[in-house]
Amino acid sequence: MMPPQYNGYPYYGTYNPGITNTSPQTAYFPPQSVQQPQIRSGGIVTVANEDEARRYPVAPGYTVTMRDETKPYLYEKTMGYSQLDQPIFRKARLVFEDDTTQTQESAPTQEKSPEPTPVYAELSQLEELKASVSEELQNLRRMIDNIKNPQNNNNNKDKGNRNDAK
């Protein structure tokens, strides 16, 4: 084959007469499939255990929900939009309810606790109770005043001690 002739236009072809292709044709071998789950963006993926769920590949910006084959757990793994973000992994335990439990909850219960019966007291008992509550209330007020004004209490105690010493 001859190189193209110069016809006034530059030639930008890849023809190089000094190099010939002497390499044998290489056979195409497709990559061997590795048992790795596909990256999915929806649905529920079944995994063998929590460790497999943690290792499951998730594309950036996606969330994958996984179901454990052996235990009653659901896992959710979310990747941020950057590959530098740490994945967020959440684990939820499934609680199955029987049909009997649902019917018991939906049916109103007839056995309610009885209302408390009133207790009656005599007037003298009420007056005694009022007096004791009033006394305790006064004691609490004094304690609060002592806490609020500790300087006044210390001065009163010092004065009392001086008077006792004389």
C-alpha angles and dihedrals in degrees: 000000000000125000114253116268121248107255100173095280123093115253115231099175127131096237114131113173094196096064123060126188103247097155115113118246109270118226118240114239114188114225113267113251115249117209094249122136119246120253107255132190101197144021128042121296120208116228132181098231145341093276091058090048091053091050094046110121116242125186117239112274095019137107125212125196116208133190122212114233096207105033135041095255137121120203128200123196121188126186123203122233092262124063087225092065116098114242118251111231122191129182125202128186117221117224115198119208124207121230090246091059091053094049092049092051094047094047114079113244117240095197105080123163112266117252113258116263115237118252116217125210133192121248093249091056091051092050091051090050091049092051094049092047090048091052093049090048091054091050091052091049090053091050091051091049089051090052094047095046109030092155093062091050093049091050091050091050092048091050090049091051092050092050091050092050093054 
